[in-house]
Amino acid sequence: MSKNSNLDPYEELANAIVLQAVRDYREANKKLSRGRKNRDAQDTKDECLRFFRSKWFSLLTDLDPEFLIRRLDEEVTA
């Protein structure tokens, strides 16, 4: 049984998808913040941004994508 037994399996899957995108975005942002050009990290960040702003993202979660992106970007500058 999962930690969040009050969520149905589809909600758990949706949350896992969003959380993985957040982890991927954080990792790419961290690599890019080092000042070197990293094509793979930039591609990952761009892909995550497209996902966050997609209709699919809005079907998976009620999070405001622009708020989420701002918060993730603030982590790098903090």
NUKEGU-952158 format. One record per atom (N, C-alpha, C): residue in three letters; atom name; x negated, z, y negated. Coordinates in steps of 0.05 Angstrom, whole numbers, plus 5000, padded with zeros to 4 digits. Layout:
+--------+-------+------+------+-------+
| residu | atome | east |   up | north |
+--------+-------+------+------+-------+
|    ALA |    CA |    X |    Z |     Y |
...
+--------+-------+------+------+-------+
% end
This chain:
+--------+-------+------+------+-------+
| residu | atome | east |   up | north |
+--------+-------+------+------+-------+
|    MET |     N | 4983 | 5000 |  5023 |
|    MET |    CA | 5000 | 5000 |  5000 |
|    MET |     C | 4982 | 5000 |  4975 |
|    SER |     N | 4991 | 4987 |  4955 |
|    SER |    CA | 4975 | 4985 |  4930 |
|    SER |     C | 4977 | 5010 |  4913 |
|    LYS |     N | 4959 | 5011 |  4893 |
|    LYS |    CA | 4959 | 5034 |  4875 |
|    LYS |     C | 4985 | 5035 |  4859 |
|    ASN |     N | 4995 | 5011 |  4851 |
|    ASN |    CA | 5019 | 5009 |  4835 |
|    ASN |     C | 5043 | 5002 |  4852 |
|    SER |     N | 5052 | 5019 |  4869 |
|    SER |    CA | 5073 | 5013 |  4888 |
|    SER |     C | 5099 | 5007 |  4874 |
|    ASN |     N | 5102 | 5014 |  4848 |
|    ASN |    CA | 5127 | 5008 |  4834 |
|    ASN |     C | 5128 | 4979 |  4825 |
|    LEU |     N | 5106 | 4964 |  4828 |
|    LEU |    CA | 5106 | 4935 |  4821 |
|    LEU |     C | 5111 | 4919 |  4846 |
|    ASP |     N | 5126 | 4897 |  4842 |
|    ASP |    CA | 5130 | 4880 |  4865 |
|    ASP |     C | 5104 | 4863 |  4869 |
|    PRO |     N | 5101 | 4851 |  4892 |
|    PRO |    CA | 5076 | 4836 |  4897 |
|    PRO |     C | 5071 | 4813 |  4877 |
|    TYR |     N | 5092 | 4801 |  4867 |
|    TYR |    CA | 5088 | 4779 |  4847 |
|    TYR |     C | 5078 | 4790 |  4821 |
|    GLU |     N | 5087 | 4814 |  4813 |
|    GLU |    CA | 5077 | 4826 |  4788 |
|    GLU |     C | 5048 | 4834 |  4792 |
|    GLU |     N | 5041 | 4844 |  4815 |
|    GLU |    CA | 5014 | 4851 |  4821 |
|    GLU |     C | 4996 | 4827 |  4821 |
|    LEU |     N | 5005 | 4805 |  4832 |
|    LEU |    CA | 4989 | 4780 |  4831 |
|    LEU |     C | 4986 | 4770 |  4803 |
|    ALA |     N | 5007 | 4770 |  4787 |
|    ALA |    CA | 5006 | 4762 |  4759 |
|    ALA |     C | 4986 | 4779 |  4744 |
|    ASN |     N | 4987 | 4805 |  4748 |
|    ASN |    CA | 4968 | 4823 |  4734 |
|    ASN |     C | 4939 | 4817 |  4743 |
|    ALA |     N | 4935 | 4812 |  4768 |
|    ALA |    CA | 4908 | 4806 |  4779 |
|    ALA |     C | 4897 | 4780 |  4767 |
|    ILE |     N | 4914 | 4760 |  4763 |
|    ILE |    CA | 4905 | 4735 |  4751 |
|    ILE |     C | 4896 | 4739 |  4723 |
|    VAL |     N | 4913 | 4754 |  4707 |
|    VAL |    CA | 4906 | 4759 |  4679 |
|    VAL |     C | 4881 | 4776 |  4677 |
|    LEU |     N | 4879 | 4796 |  4693 |
|    LEU |    CA | 4855 | 4813 |  4692 |
|    LEU |     C | 4829 | 4798 |  4700 |
|    GLN |     N | 4831 | 4780 |  4718 |
|    GLN |    CA | 4807 | 4764 |  4725 |
|    GLN |     C | 4799 | 4746 |  4702 |
|    ALA |     N | 4819 | 4735 |  4688 |
|    ALA |    CA | 4812 | 4718 |  4665 |
|    ALA |     C | 4799 | 4735 |  4643 |
|    VAL |     N | 4809 | 4760 |  4639 |
|    VAL |    CA | 4797 | 4778 |  4620 |
|    VAL |     C | 4768 | 4784 |  4628 |
|    ARG |     N | 4763 | 4790 |  4653 |
|    ARG |    CA | 4736 | 4795 |  4662 |
|    ARG |     C | 4718 | 4771 |  4658 |
|    ASP |     N | 4728 | 4747 |  4664 |
|    ASP |    CA | 4712 | 4723 |  4661 |
|    ASP |     C | 4706 | 4718 |  4631 |
|    TYR |     N | 4725 | 4723 |  4614 |
|    TYR |    CA | 4721 | 4719 |  4585 |
|    TYR |     C | 4701 | 4739 |  4574 |
|    ARG |     N | 4703 | 4764 |  4583 |
|    ARG |    CA | 4684 | 4784 |  4574 |
|    ARG |     C | 4655 | 4777 |  4582 |
|    GLU |     N | 4652 | 4769 |  4607 |
|    GLU |    CA | 4626 | 4761 |  4617 |
|    GLU |     C | 4614 | 4738 |  4602 |
|    ALA |     N | 4631 | 4717 |  4597 |
|    ALA |    CA | 4622 | 4694 |  4582 |
|    ALA |     C | 4615 | 4702 |  4554 |
|    ASN |     N | 4631 | 4718 |  4541 |
|    ASN |    CA | 4626 | 4727 |  4514 |
|    ASN |     C | 4600 | 4742 |  4512 |
|    LYS |     N | 4595 | 4759 |  4531 |
|    LYS |    CA | 4570 | 4775 |  4532 |
|    LYS |     C | 4546 | 4756 |  4534 |
|    LYS |     N | 4547 | 4736 |  4551 |
|    LYS |    CA | 4525 | 4717 |  4554 |
|    LYS |     C | 4521 | 4702 |  4528 |
|    LEU |     N | 4542 | 4693 |  4515 |
|    LEU |    CA | 4540 | 4677 |  4491 |
|    LEU |     C | 4530 | 4694 |  4467 |
|    SER |     N | 4535 | 4720 |  4468 |
|    SER |    CA | 4527 | 4737 |  4446 |
|    SER |     C | 4497 | 4741 |  4445 |
|    ARG |     N | 4483 | 4734 |  4466 |
|    ARG |    CA | 4454 | 4737 |  4467 |
|    ARG |     C | 4440 | 4717 |  4450 |
|    GLY |     N | 4455 | 4698 |  4439 |
|    GLY |    CA | 4443 | 4679 |  4420 |
|    GLY |     C | 4433 | 4653 |  4432 |
|    ARG |     N | 4432 | 4652 |  4458 |
|    ARG |    CA | 4422 | 4627 |  4471 |
|    ARG |     C | 4446 | 4610 |  4478 |
|    LYS |     N | 4441 | 4584 |  4479 |
|    LYS |    CA | 4462 | 4565 |  4488 |
|    LYS |     C | 4465 | 4568 |  4518 |
|    ASN |     N | 4489 | 4571 |  4527 |
|    ASN |    CA | 4494 | 4574 |  4555 |
|    ASN |     C | 4519 | 4557 |  4560 |
|    ARG |     N | 4515 | 4533 |  4570 |
|    ARG |    CA | 4537 | 4514 |  4574 |
|    ARG |     C | 4558 | 4525 |  4594 |
|    ASP |     N | 4549 | 4538 |  4615 |
|    ASP |    CA | 4569 | 4548 |  4635 |
|    ASP |     C | 4586 | 4570 |  4622 |
|    ALA |     N | 4573 | 4588 |  4607 |
|    ALA |    CA | 4588 | 4610 |  4594 |
|    ALA |     C | 4607 | 4598 |  4574 |
|    GLN |     N | 4599 | 4578 |  4558 |
|    GLN |    CA | 4617 | 4566 |  4539 |
|    GLN |     C | 4640 | 4552 |  4552 |
|    ASP |     N | 4635 | 4539 |  4575 |
|    ASP |    CA | 4657 | 4526 |  4590 |
|    ASP |     C | 4677 | 4547 |  4600 |
|    THR |     N | 4666 | 4569 |  4610 |
|    THR |    CA | 4684 | 4590 |  4620 |
|    THR |     C | 4701 | 4602 |  4598 |
|    LYS |     N | 4688 | 4607 |  4575 |
|    LYS |    CA | 4703 | 4618 |  4552 |
|    LYS |     C | 4725 | 4598 |  4543 |
|    ASP |     N | 4718 | 4573 |  4541 |
|    ASP |    CA | 4738 | 4553 |  4533 |
|    ASP |     C | 4761 | 4551 |  4553 |
|    GLU |     N | 4754 | 4553 |  4579 |
|    GLU |    CA | 4775 | 4552 |  4599 |
|    GLU |     C | 4793 | 4576 |  4597 |
|    CYS |     N | 4782 | 4600 |  4592 |
|    CYS |    CA | 4798 | 4624 |  4589 |
|    CYS |     C | 4816 | 4622 |  4564 |
|    LEU |     N | 4805 | 4612 |  4543 |
|    LEU |    CA | 4821 | 4609 |  4518 |
|    LEU |     C | 4845 | 4590 |  4523 |
|    ARG |     N | 4840 | 4569 |  4537 |
|    ARG |    CA | 4863 | 4551 |  4544 |
|    ARG |     C | 4883 | 4565 |  4561 |
|    PHE |     N | 4874 | 4581 |  4580 |
|    PHE |    CA | 4892 | 4596 |  4597 |
|    PHE |     C | 4908 | 4617 |  4580 |
|    PHE |     N | 4894 | 4632 |  4564 |
|    PHE |    CA | 4908 | 4652 |  4548 |
|    PHE |     C | 4929 | 4640 |  4530 |
|    ARG |     N | 4925 | 4616 |  4521 |
|    ARG |    CA | 4944 | 4603 |  4503 |
|    ARG |     C | 4964 | 4585 |  4517 |
|    SER |     N | 4964 | 4586 |  4544 |
|    SER |    CA | 4981 | 4568 |  4560 |
|    SER |     C | 5008 | 4580 |  4565 |
|    LYS |     N | 5026 | 4562 |  4573 |
|    LYS |    CA | 5053 | 4571 |  4581 |
|    LYS |     C | 5051 | 4589 |  4606 |
|    TRP |     N | 5033 | 4582 |  4624 |
|    TRP |    CA | 5030 | 4597 |  4648 |
|    TRP |     C | 5023 | 4627 |  4642 |
|    PHE |     N | 5005 | 4631 |  4623 |
|    PHE |    CA | 4998 | 4658 |  4615 |
|    PHE |     C | 5023 | 4673 |  4605 |
|    SER |     N | 5039 | 4659 |  4589 |
|    SER |    CA | 5063 | 4672 |  4578 |
|    SER |     C | 5084 | 4678 |  4600 |
|    LEU |     N | 5082 | 4663 |  4622 |
|    LEU |    CA | 5100 | 4669 |  4644 |
|    LEU |     C | 5090 | 4693 |  4661 |
|    LEU |     N | 5064 | 4697 |  4660 |
|    LEU |    CA | 5052 | 4719 |  4676 |
|    LEU |     C | 5053 | 4746 |  4662 |
|    THR |     N | 5053 | 4746 |  4635 |
|    THR |    CA | 5052 | 4771 |  4620 |
|    THR |     C | 5066 | 4768 |  4593 |
|    ASP |     N | 5072 | 4791 |  4582 |
|    ASP |    CA | 5084 | 4792 |  4555 |
|    ASP |     C | 5063 | 4797 |  4533 |
|    LEU |     N | 5038 | 4798 |  4541 |
|    LEU |    CA | 5016 | 4803 |  4522 |
|    LEU |     C | 5015 | 4780 |  4501 |
|    ASP |     N | 5009 | 4788 |  4477 |
|    ASP |    CA | 5005 | 4768 |  4455 |
|    ASP |     C | 4977 | 4757 |  4459 |
|    PRO |     N | 4974 | 4731 |  4466 |
|    PRO |    CA | 4947 | 4721 |  4472 |
|    PRO |     C | 4928 | 4723 |  4449 |
|    GLU |     N | 4937 | 4718 |  4424 |
|    GLU |    CA | 4918 | 4720 |  4401 |
|    GLU |     C | 4909 | 4748 |  4397 |
|    PHE |     N | 4926 | 4768 |  4401 |
|    PHE |    CA | 4918 | 4796 |  4399 |
|    PHE |     C | 4897 | 4802 |  4421 |
|    LEU |     N | 4902 | 4793 |  4445 |
|    LEU |    CA | 4883 | 4797 |  4467 |
|    LEU |     C | 4856 | 4785 |  4461 |
|    ILE |     N | 4856 | 4760 |  4451 |
|    ILE |    CA | 4831 | 4746 |  4445 |
|    ILE |     C | 4816 | 4761 |  4423 |
|    ARG |     N | 4830 | 4770 |  4402 |
|    ARG |    CA | 4817 | 4785 |  4381 |
|    ARG |     C | 4804 | 4810 |  4391 |
|    ARG |     N | 4818 | 4825 |  4408 |
|    ARG |    CA | 4808 | 4850 |  4419 |
|    ARG |     C | 4783 | 4845 |  4436 |
|    LEU |     N | 4784 | 4824 |  4453 |
|    LEU |    CA | 4761 | 4818 |  4470 |
|    LEU |     C | 4737 | 4809 |  4453 |
|    ASP |     N | 4742 | 4794 |  4432 |
|    ASP |    CA | 4720 | 4786 |  4414 |
|    ASP |     C | 4708 | 4809 |  4399 |
|    GLU |     N | 4725 | 4829 |  4392 |
|    GLU |    CA | 4716 | 4853 |  4378 |
|    GLU |     C | 4697 | 4869 |  4395 |
|    GLU |     N | 4700 | 4868 |  4421 |
|    GLU |    CA | 4683 | 4883 |  4440 |
|    GLU |     C | 4654 | 4873 |  4437 |
|    VAL |     N | 4650 | 4848 |  4431 |
|    VAL |    CA | 4623 | 4837 |  4429 |
|    VAL |     C | 4610 | 4845 |  4403 |
|    THR |     N | 4626 | 4847 |  4382 |
|    THR |    CA | 4615 | 4853 |  4355 |
|    THR |     C | 4612 | 4883 |  4351 |
|    ALA |     N | 4625 | 4899 |  4368 |
|    ALA |    CA | 4624 | 4928 |  4364 |
|    ALA |     C | 4598 | 4940 |  4373 |
+--------+-------+------+------+-------+
% end
